[in-house]
Amino acid sequence: MRLKVLSTGTITLALLIGAGFLSGAGAWLVPSVTLVLLAIFALGWPRLLALPAPLPVSLVIFVVSAAATLLGLWGPGGPSLLWVAPGLGVGIILMFLTQLVRGTDAQKRLDSVAVGSAGMLIASCGAGWAVLGAQPGGPTLALMAGIGIMGAAIPAATRLPDRIVFPLGFIVAVLAGGAASLLSDEVSLPVAMVVGALCGLVVVGARAMITSLGGPKSFTQILAAALAPLLVAGSVTWYVLLLLL
């Protein structure tokens, strides 16, 4: 199961980074890939957390994250992630409404709101990949982030305990990010190492959380487990671009 999550994440990461480097197509290709991934994650996240009525939660997660992505690209002040916070505010209200409609006798209504809100936050972070592709130097930094993510993902795919995987994955991600800086003059060594460190923390942290849940059991759960850290890493990389470049 760990290898399936790793291979799924690798393919997804390659699609995101490759889309950013395709000249002339970045204006629409990266957002399109991002929206597809958001839909897949929205479908799998409530099922990964075993919610009894997953479809309404999935719908709200996708609508909110897709709106944050599109407004972040083409809304006022774009490209940016300024629309993530208001989107989450509206989304939480919608999430509560979906549970009110289910009735007072429905099971796990509060759990559904909590899980759905967490899913909205994770998915909305995925907007970072779309806005990253619209910025000069964004695709290059995305490549550095991807190499750092893979550096942390390889130890995370093993059966080693978290107390070993956490520091090992972090160290490998930092080193991989630093080594990735050799591929381009656009990103300096310190910035690449920061990207590797932050993305590594996201990956090993997600691994610990998913392992504590018992791990994914079905194909949709595998997709959600693989996409969760990648989507969060999109916003992490965007803020590194914003603050350090």
C-alpha positions in Angstrom: 0.0 0.0 0.0 2.9 2.4 0.8 4.4 1.8 -2.6 1.0 2.6 -4.3 0.8 5.9 -2.4 4.4 6.7 -3.4 3.9 5.9 -7.1 0.6 7.8 -7.2 2.2 10.8 -5.6 5.2 10.6 -8.0 3.0 10.6 -11.1 0.9 13.5 -9.7 4.0 15.5 -8.9 5.4 14.9 -12.4 2.1 16.1 -13.9 2.1 19.3 -11.9 5.8 20.2 -12.5 5.7 19.2 -16.1 2.6 21.3 -16.8 4.5 24.3 -15.4 7.4 23.9 -17.8 5.4 23.5 -21.0 5.9 26.8 -22.7 2.8 28.5 -24.0 0.4 26.2 -22.1 1.0 27.4 -18.6 -1.8 29.9 -18.6 -4.4 27.1 -18.7 -2.6 23.8 -18.3 -1.4 24.1 -14.7 -4.8 25.3 -13.4 -6.5 22.5 -15.3 -4.3 19.9 -13.8 -4.8 21.5 -10.4 -8.6 21.4 -10.7 -8.5 17.8 -11.7 -6.4 16.9 -8.7 -8.7 18.9 -6.4 -11.7 16.9 -7.6 -9.9 13.6 -7.0 -8.8 14.7 -3.5 -12.3 16.0 -2.7 -13.7 12.6 -3.7 -11.3 10.6 -1.6 -10.7 12.6 1.5 -14.1 11.9 3.3 -13.7 8.2 2.4 -10.2 8.1 3.8 -11.7 9.4 7.1 -14.7 7.0 6.8 -17.5 9.6 6.9 -21.0 8.1 6.6 -22.2 10.6 4.0 -19.2 11.6 1.9 -20.7 13.1 -1.2 -21.9 16.5 0.2 -18.6 16.9 2.0 -16.7 16.2 -1.2 -18.8 18.7 -3.2 -18.1 21.5 -0.7 -14.4 20.7 -0.6 -14.1 20.9 -4.4 -16.3 24.0 -4.9 -14.4 26.0 -2.2 -10.9 24.9 -3.3 -11.7 25.4 -7.0 -13.0 28.9 -6.3 -9.9 29.7 -4.3 -7.8 28.5 -7.2 -9.6 30.4 -10.0 -10.0 33.6 -8.0 -6.4 33.4 -7.0 -5.4 33.3 -10.6 -7.8 35.7 -12.3 -9.5 37.6 -9.5 -8.5 41.0 -8.1 -4.9 41.0 -6.8 -4.0 37.8 -8.5 -2.0 35.7 -8.8 -2.2 35.1 -5.1 -3.7 33.0 -2.3 -5.8 35.9 -0.9 -9.0 34.2 -1.7 -8.2 31.1 0.4 -9.3 32.6 3.7 -12.7 34.0 2.6 -13.3 30.8 0.7 -12.8 28.7 3.9 -15.1 31.0 5.8 -17.9 30.4 3.3 -17.0 26.8 3.1 -17.4 26.1 6.8 -20.9 27.6 6.7 -21.7 25.4 3.7 -20.3 22.4 5.6 -22.5 23.0 8.6 -25.5 23.4 6.3 -24.8 20.0 4.6 -25.0 18.4 8.1 -28.1 20.2 9.1 -29.9 18.9 6.0 -29.0 15.3 7.1 -31.2 15.7 10.1 -30.7 15.5 13.9 -30.6 11.7 13.9 -27.7 11.5 11.4 -24.4 10.0 12.6 -21.1 11.8 12.9 -22.4 15.2 11.9 -19.8 17.0 14.0 -17.1 14.7 12.7 -18.1 15.4 9.1 -17.8 19.2 9.7 -14.4 18.8 11.2 -13.1 16.4 8.5 -14.7 18.5 5.8 -13.1 21.7 7.1 -9.7 20.1 7.3 -10.2 18.8 3.7 -11.1 22.3 2.5 -7.9 23.7 4.0 -5.7 21.0 2.4 -7.4 21.3 -1.0 -7.3 25.1 -0.9 -3.6 25.0 -0.3 -3.4 23.2 -3.7 -4.2 26.6 -5.3 -0.5 27.3 -4.6 0.5 25.1 -7.5 -1.7 27.1 -9.9 -0.5 30.5 -8.9 3.1 29.2 -8.7 2.9 28.3 -12.4 1.8 31.9 -13.3 4.8 33.5 -11.7 8.3 34.0 -13.2 10.6 31.4 -11.5 7.6 29.5 -10.2 8.1 26.3 -12.3 11.8 26.2 -11.3 11.0 26.5 -7.6 8.2 23.9 -8.1 10.9 21.5 -9.5 13.0 22.1 -6.4 10.0 21.5 -4.1 9.2 18.3 -6.1 12.7 16.9 -5.6 12.5 17.7 -1.9 9.1 16.0 -1.6 10.5 12.9 -3.3 13.5 13.0 -0.9 11.1 12.8 2.1 8.6 10.4 0.4 11.1 7.6 -0.1 11.8 7.1 3.6 8.1 7.7 4.3 7.2 4.8 2.1 9.2 2.3 4.2 7.8 0.4 7.2 10.2 2.2 9.6 8.6 3.8 12.7 7.7 7.5 12.7 10.5 8.2 15.2 13.0 7.2 12.5 11.1 8.3 9.4 10.5 11.9 10.7 14.1 13.0 11.2 15.4 10.9 8.3 12.8 12.2 5.8 13.4 15.8 6.9 17.2 15.5 6.5 16.9 13.8 3.1 14.5 16.4 1.9 16.8 19.3 2.9 19.8 17.6 1.2 17.7 16.8 -1.9 16.4 20.4 -2.1 19.9 21.7 -1.8 21.2 19.4 -4.5 18.3 20.5 -6.7 19.6 24.0 -6.7 22.4 22.8 -9.0 19.9 22.4 -11.8 19.2 26.1 -12.2 20.7 29.5 -11.4 17.3 31.0 -10.7 17.1 29.5 -7.1 20.0 29.8 -4.7 21.2 27.0 -2.4 19.7 28.5 0.8 16.3 29.0 -0.7 16.3 25.5 -2.2 17.2 24.0 1.2 14.4 26.0 2.8 11.9 24.6 0.3 13.2 21.1 0.8 12.9 21.4 4.6 9.4 22.8 4.6 8.1 20.3 2.0 9.9 17.5 3.9 8.1 18.4 7.1 4.8 18.4 5.3 5.4 14.9 3.8 6.6 13.2 7.0 3.8 14.9 9.0 1.2 13.7 6.6 2.7 10.2 6.8 2.4 10.1 10.6 -1.2 11.3 10.4 -2.3 8.8 7.7 -0.5 5.9 9.5 -2.3 6.7 12.7 -5.6 6.4 10.8 -4.7 2.9 9.7 -3.6 3.8 6.2 -5.7 3.8 3.0 -7.6 0.7 2.0 -9.2 1.5 -1.4 -8.1 3.2 -4.6 -9.8 6.5 -3.8 -8.3 6.5 -0.3 -4.8 6.0 -1.8 -5.4 9.0 -4.1 -6.4 11.1 -1.2 -3.5 10.0 1.0 -1.0 10.7 -1.9 -2.5 14.1 -2.8 -2.9 15.5 0.8 0.8 16.4 1.3 1.3 17.5 -2.3 -1.5 20.0 -2.2 -0.2 21.5 1.1 3.3 21.7 -0.4 1.9 23.9 -3.2 1.1 26.8 -0.8 4.3 26.2 1.1 6.3 26.6 -2.1 4.3 29.7 -3.1 5.0 31.5 0.2 8.7 30.7 -0.1 8.6 32.3 -3.6 6.8 35.3 -2.1 9.1 35.8 0.8 12.5 34.7 -0.4 12.7 35.3 -4.1 
